[in-house]
Amino acid sequence: MSIERELIISVLKLTKNGSISSGVVSKDAKIPSQIADNLLEKLQKRGLIYLRKNFVEADSLQRLKLTVHAIQLGADIERVSSFLQWKEFENIAAVAFKRNSYSVKKNFRFKHAGRRWEIDVIGCKRPIAICVDCKHWHHGMYPSSLKKVVEEQVQRTFALTESLPKLIDEIECASWDRVKLVPAVLSLVKGSFKFYDDVPIVPVLQLQDFLSQLPAYADSLKHFSKRLAN
């Protein structure tokens, strides 16, 4: 058993709703307090937690990094990601978009062809709109499950494309003269596939790099282009 891994799992479980005492973390992880304190100090030096007067705190980005670190130490993906709140995952994605000058819409709902659709995160930066499906856990993304995830996201993106420009009051890209909509899947950790059917599968901690490089190769990705009225 990895002591550090078990400690991280306890931190993730106990900080979902705020700070927690280091003693409670030690007890939950079943680790002697002195060893737990040393490990917590180590995590603080790596910028993965805050320690304030024997209380442990972790913001959304730190909790995400802790989750990835626990997985790297051998923790079960489903187990540790269950301690992440869904909004934390989406919020990290939104922050990355905003840092790259994208406007952001989260949980965007619309109707098309008699159906209701929802896209987790849409980032708009002329002339590109990236439509992201957030998968905050997976079992290694086997080809069969990944195929279904990608196909569904392509369908959502196509439905959004067909709905433009009538959503002009709801999403920025609907007011552009032309738009290129790119479906993408955001995963918790790096898997076996970087692309599936030309749809990018992006680990969330690599989203910043992906967005900075996107304009150079967007045309090579799966996308839908549409000219809109001025």
C-alpha positions as a Markdown table, in Angstrom:
| # | Residue | x | y | z |
|---|---|---|---|---|
| 1 | Met | 0.0 | 0.0 | 0.0 |
| 2 | Ser | 1.3 | 3.5 | -0.9 |
| 3 | Ile | 1.0 | 5.6 | 2.3 |
| 4 | Glu | 1.2 | 8.8 | 0.3 |
| 5 | Arg | -1.6 | 7.6 | -2.0 |
| 6 | Glu | -3.9 | 6.7 | 0.9 |
| 7 | Leu | -3.2 | 10.1 | 2.5 |
| 8 | Ile | -4.1 | 11.9 | -0.8 |
| 9 | Ile | -7.3 | 9.9 | -1.1 |
| 10 | Ser | -8.3 | 11.0 | 2.4 |
| 11 | Val | -7.4 | 14.7 | 1.7 |
| 12 | Leu | -9.6 | 14.5 | -1.5 |
| 13 | Lys | -12.5 | 12.9 | 0.4 |
| 14 | Leu | -12.4 | 15.2 | 3.4 |
| 15 | Thr | -11.8 | 18.6 | 1.7 |
| 16 | Lys | -14.8 | 18.4 | -0.7 |
| 17 | Asn | -16.6 | 21.0 | 1.5 |
| 18 | Gly | -13.7 | 23.0 | 2.9 |
| 19 | Ser | -10.7 | 22.7 | 5.2 |
| 20 | Ile | -10.2 | 19.8 | 7.6 |
| 21 | Ser | -7.8 | 19.2 | 10.5 |
| 22 | Ser | -4.6 | 17.2 | 9.8 |
| 23 | Gly | -5.5 | 15.0 | 12.7 |
| 24 | Val | -8.8 | 13.9 | 11.0 |
| 25 | Val | -6.9 | 13.3 | 7.8 |
| 26 | Ser | -4.3 | 11.1 | 9.6 |
| 27 | Lys | -7.1 | 9.1 | 11.3 |
| 28 | Asp | -9.1 | 8.6 | 8.1 |
| 29 | Ala | -6.0 | 7.4 | 6.2 |
| 30 | Lys | -5.0 | 5.2 | 9.2 |
| 31 | Ile | -1.5 | 6.7 | 9.2 |
| 32 | Pro | 0.5 | 7.8 | 12.3 |
| 33 | Ser | 0.2 | 11.5 | 12.8 |
| 34 | Gln | 3.9 | 12.2 | 12.6 |
| 35 | Ile | 4.1 | 10.4 | 9.2 |
| 36 | Ala | 0.9 | 12.1 | 8.0 |
| 37 | Asp | 2.3 | 15.5 | 9.0 |
| 38 | Asn | 5.5 | 14.9 | 7.1 |
| 39 | Leu | 3.6 | 13.9 | 4.0 |
| 40 | Leu | 1.3 | 16.9 | 4.2 |
| 41 | Glu | 4.3 | 19.2 | 4.4 |
| 42 | Lys | 5.7 | 17.5 | 1.3 |
| 43 | Leu | 2.4 | 18.0 | -0.5 |
| 44 | Gln | 2.4 | 21.7 | 0.5 |
| 45 | Lys | 6.0 | 22.2 | -0.8 |
| 46 | Arg | 4.8 | 20.8 | -4.1 |
| 47 | Gly | 1.9 | 23.3 | -4.1 |
| 48 | Leu | -0.8 | 20.6 | -3.9 |
| 49 | Ile | -2.4 | 21.7 | -0.6 |
| 50 | Tyr | -2.4 | 24.6 | 1.9 |
| 51 | Leu | -1.5 | 24.0 | 5.5 |
| 52 | Arg | -2.7 | 26.6 | 7.9 |
| 53 | Lys | -2.5 | 26.0 | 11.7 |
| 54 | Asn | -2.8 | 22.2 | 11.4 |
| 55 | Phe | -5.7 | 22.5 | 8.9 |
| 56 | Val | -5.6 | 21.2 | 5.3 |
| 57 | Glu | -7.1 | 23.2 | 2.5 |
| 58 | Ala | -7.1 | 22.5 | -1.3 |
| 59 | Asp | -8.6 | 24.6 | -4.0 |
| 60 | Ser | -10.2 | 23.2 | -7.2 |
| 61 | Leu | -6.9 | 23.1 | -9.2 |
| 62 | Gln | -5.0 | 21.5 | -6.3 |
| 63 | Arg | -7.7 | 18.9 | -5.8 |
| 64 | Leu | -7.5 | 18.1 | -9.5 |
| 65 | Lys | -3.7 | 17.8 | -9.4 |
| 66 | Leu | -4.0 | 15.6 | -6.3 |
| 67 | Thr | -6.4 | 13.3 | -8.1 |
| 68 | Val | -4.0 | 12.9 | -11.0 |
| 69 | His | -1.1 | 12.3 | -8.6 |
| 70 | Ala | -3.1 | 9.6 | -6.7 |
| 71 | Ile | -3.8 | 7.9 | -10.0 |
| 72 | Gln | -0.1 | 8.0 | -10.9 |
| 73 | Leu | 0.6 | 6.3 | -7.6 |
| 74 | Gly | -1.8 | 3.5 | -8.5 |
| 75 | Ala | -5.2 | 4.6 | -7.1 |
| 76 | Asp | -8.3 | 3.4 | -8.9 |
| 77 | Ile | -9.5 | 6.1 | -11.3 |
| 78 | Glu | -13.2 | 5.7 | -10.6 |
| 79 | Arg | -12.6 | 5.7 | -6.8 |
| 80 | Val | -10.5 | 8.9 | -6.6 |
| 81 | Ser | -12.4 | 10.9 | -9.2 |
| 82 | Ser | -15.6 | 10.2 | -7.3 |
| 83 | Phe | -14.3 | 12.7 | -4.7 |
| 84 | Leu | -14.1 | 15.4 | -7.3 |
| 85 | Gln | -17.2 | 17.5 | -7.6 |
| 86 | Trp | -18.5 | 17.7 | -11.2 |
| 87 | Lys | -18.3 | 21.5 | -11.1 |
| 88 | Glu | -14.6 | 21.4 | -10.1 |
| 89 | Phe | -13.8 | 19.6 | -13.3 |
| 90 | Glu | -15.8 | 22.0 | -15.5 |
| 91 | Asn | -14.5 | 25.1 | -13.6 |
| 92 | Ile | -10.9 | 24.1 | -14.3 |
| 93 | Ala | -11.7 | 23.8 | -18.0 |
| 94 | Ala | -13.4 | 27.2 | -17.9 |
| 95 | Val | -10.3 | 28.8 | -16.3 |
| 96 | Ala | -8.0 | 27.4 | -19.1 |
| 97 | Phe | -10.3 | 28.8 | -21.7 |
| 98 | Lys | -10.4 | 32.3 | -20.1 |
| 99 | Arg | -6.7 | 32.4 | -19.8 |
| 100 | Asn | -6.5 | 31.9 | -23.5 |
| 101 | Ser | -9.0 | 34.7 | -24.2 |
| 102 | Tyr | -12.0 | 32.5 | -24.9 |
| 103 | Ser | -15.4 | 33.4 | -23.8 |
| 104 | Val | -17.0 | 30.5 | -21.9 |
| 105 | Lys | -20.5 | 29.0 | -21.6 |
| 106 | Lys | -21.0 | 26.1 | -19.2 |
| 107 | Asn | -23.8 | 23.6 | -19.4 |
| 108 | Phe | -25.2 | 25.2 | -22.5 |
| 109 | Arg | -28.7 | 23.8 | -23.3 |
| 110 | Phe | -30.5 | 24.3 | -26.6 |
| 111 | Lys | -33.2 | 22.7 | -28.7 |
| 112 | His | -32.7 | 21.3 | -32.3 |
| 113 | Ala | -34.7 | 18.9 | -34.4 |
| 114 | Gly | -37.2 | 18.2 | -31.7 |
| 115 | Arg | -34.5 | 17.3 | -29.1 |
| 116 | Arg | -32.9 | 18.9 | -26.1 |
| 117 | Trp | -29.1 | 19.1 | -26.2 |
| 118 | Glu | -26.5 | 20.0 | -23.7 |
| 119 | Ile | -22.8 | 20.8 | -24.1 |
| 120 | Asp | -20.7 | 20.8 | -20.9 |
| 121 | Val | -18.4 | 23.7 | -21.9 |
| 122 | Ile | -18.2 | 25.9 | -25.0 |
| 123 | Gly | -15.2 | 28.1 | -25.6 |
| 124 | Cys | -15.5 | 30.9 | -28.2 |
| 125 | Lys | -12.6 | 32.8 | -29.8 |
| 126 | Arg | -13.1 | 34.0 | -33.3 |
| 127 | Pro | -13.4 | 32.1 | -35.6 |
| 128 | Ile | -13.3 | 28.9 | -33.4 |
| 129 | Ala | -15.9 | 27.5 | -31.0 |
| 130 | Ile | -14.7 | 24.4 | -29.1 |
| 131 | Cys | -17.5 | 22.2 | -27.8 |
| 132 | Val | -16.2 | 20.1 | -24.9 |
| 133 | Asp | -17.6 | 17.0 | -23.3 |
| 134 | Cys | -16.1 | 16.6 | -19.8 |
| 135 | Lys | -15.4 | 13.0 | -18.7 |
| 136 | His | -14.1 | 13.3 | -15.2 |
| 137 | Trp | -13.5 | 9.6 | -14.9 |
| 138 | His | -13.1 | 6.6 | -17.2 |
| 139 | His | -11.9 | 3.0 | -17.1 |
| 140 | Gly | -9.0 | 3.6 | -19.5 |
| 141 | Met | -11.4 | 4.7 | -22.3 |
| 142 | Tyr | -11.7 | 1.4 | -24.2 |
| 143 | Pro | -12.2 | 1.9 | -27.9 |
| 144 | Ser | -15.8 | 0.9 | -27.8 |
| 145 | Ser | -16.7 | 3.3 | -25.0 |
| 146 | Leu | -14.5 | 6.1 | -26.5 |
| 147 | Lys | -16.2 | 5.6 | -29.9 |
| 148 | Lys | -19.6 | 6.2 | -28.3 |
| 149 | Val | -18.4 | 9.3 | -26.3 |
| 150 | Val | -16.9 | 10.8 | -29.5 |
| 151 | Glu | -19.9 | 10.1 | -31.7 |
| 152 | Glu | -22.3 | 11.7 | -29.2 |
| 153 | Gln | -20.1 | 14.8 | -28.9 |
| 154 | Val | -19.9 | 15.1 | -32.7 |
| 155 | Gln | -23.7 | 14.9 | -32.8 |
| 156 | Arg | -24.0 | 17.6 | -30.2 |
| 157 | Thr | -21.6 | 19.8 | -32.0 |
| 158 | Phe | -23.4 | 19.3 | -35.4 |
| 159 | Ala | -26.7 | 20.1 | -33.7 |
| 160 | Leu | -25.3 | 23.3 | -32.4 |
| 161 | Thr | -23.9 | 24.2 | -35.8 |
| 162 | Glu | -27.3 | 23.6 | -37.4 |
| 163 | Ser | -28.9 | 25.8 | -34.7 |
| 164 | Leu | -26.8 | 28.9 | -35.5 |
| 165 | Pro | -27.4 | 31.8 | -35.9 |
| 166 | Lys | -30.7 | 31.7 | -34.1 |
| 167 | Leu | -29.0 | 31.4 | -30.7 |
| 168 | Ile | -27.5 | 34.9 | -31.2 |
| 169 | Asp | -28.7 | 36.1 | -27.8 |
| 170 | Glu | -27.3 | 33.1 | -26.0 |
| 171 | Ile | -23.8 | 32.4 | -27.3 |
| 172 | Glu | -21.1 | 34.7 | -28.7 |
| 173 | Cys | -20.2 | 32.7 | -31.8 |
| 174 | Ala | -23.7 | 33.0 | -33.2 |
| 175 | Ser | -23.1 | 36.7 | -33.9 |
| 176 | Trp | -20.0 | 36.1 | -36.0 |
| 177 | Asp | -19.9 | 36.1 | -39.8 |
| 178 | Arg | -18.5 | 32.6 | -39.9 |
| 179 | Val | -17.6 | 30.0 | -37.3 |
| 180 | Lys | -15.7 | 26.8 | -37.0 |
| 181 | Leu | -17.0 | 24.4 | -34.4 |
| 182 | Val | -14.7 | 21.8 | -33.0 |
| 183 | Pro | -15.9 | 18.8 | -30.9 |
| 184 | Ala | -13.5 | 17.7 | -28.2 |
| 185 | Val | -13.5 | 15.4 | -25.2 |
| 186 | Leu | -11.8 | 16.4 | -21.9 |
| 187 | Ser | -10.5 | 13.5 | -19.8 |
| 188 | Leu | -9.1 | 13.3 | -16.3 |
| 189 | Val | -5.9 | 11.6 | -17.2 |
| 190 | Lys | -3.9 | 10.8 | -20.3 |
| 191 | Gly | -5.2 | 7.7 | -22.1 |
| 192 | Ser | -4.2 | 5.5 | -25.0 |
| 193 | Phe | -5.7 | 7.9 | -27.5 |
| 194 | Lys | -4.9 | 11.5 | -28.3 |
| 195 | Phe | -7.5 | 11.5 | -31.1 |
| 196 | Tyr | -10.4 | 9.4 | -32.2 |
| 197 | Asp | -11.8 | 10.0 | -35.6 |
| 198 | Asp | -9.9 | 13.3 | -35.6 |
| 199 | Val | -11.6 | 14.4 | -32.4 |
| 200 | Pro | -9.1 | 15.4 | -29.8 |
| 201 | Ile | -9.1 | 13.6 | -26.4 |
| 202 | Val | -7.4 | 16.2 | -24.1 |
| 203 | Pro | -6.2 | 15.5 | -20.5 |
| 204 | Val | -7.5 | 18.4 | -18.4 |
| 205 | Leu | -4.1 | 19.4 | -17.1 |
| 206 | Gln | -2.9 | 19.7 | -20.7 |
| 207 | Leu | -5.9 | 21.8 | -21.9 |
| 208 | Gln | -3.9 | 25.0 | -21.6 |
| 209 | Asp | -1.2 | 23.8 | -24.0 |
| 210 | Phe | -3.9 | 22.4 | -26.3 |
| 211 | Leu | -5.7 | 25.7 | -26.6 |
| 212 | Ser | -2.5 | 27.7 | -27.2 |
| 213 | Gln | -1.6 | 25.4 | -30.1 |
| 214 | Leu | -5.1 | 24.9 | -31.5 |
| 215 | Pro | -5.2 | 27.8 | -34.1 |
| 216 | Ala | -2.3 | 26.2 | -35.9 |
| 217 | Tyr | -3.9 | 22.9 | -36.6 |
| 218 | Ala | -7.7 | 23.4 | -36.1 |
| 219 | Asp | -8.3 | 22.6 | -39.8 |
| 220 | Ser | -6.9 | 19.1 | -39.4 |
| 221 | Leu | -9.4 | 18.3 | -36.6 |
| 222 | Lys | -13.0 | 17.2 | -37.0 |
| 223 | His | -15.0 | 20.4 | -37.3 |
| 224 | Phe | -18.1 | 22.0 | -38.8 |
| 225 | Ser | -17.8 | 25.3 | -40.6 |
| 226 | Lys | -20.7 | 27.6 | -41.2 |
| 227 | Arg | -21.2 | 31.1 | -42.6 |
| 228 | Leu | -23.6 | 33.2 | -40.7 |
| 229 | Ala | -25.5 | 36.4 | -41.5 |
| 230 | Asn | -23.9 | 39.6 | -40.2 |
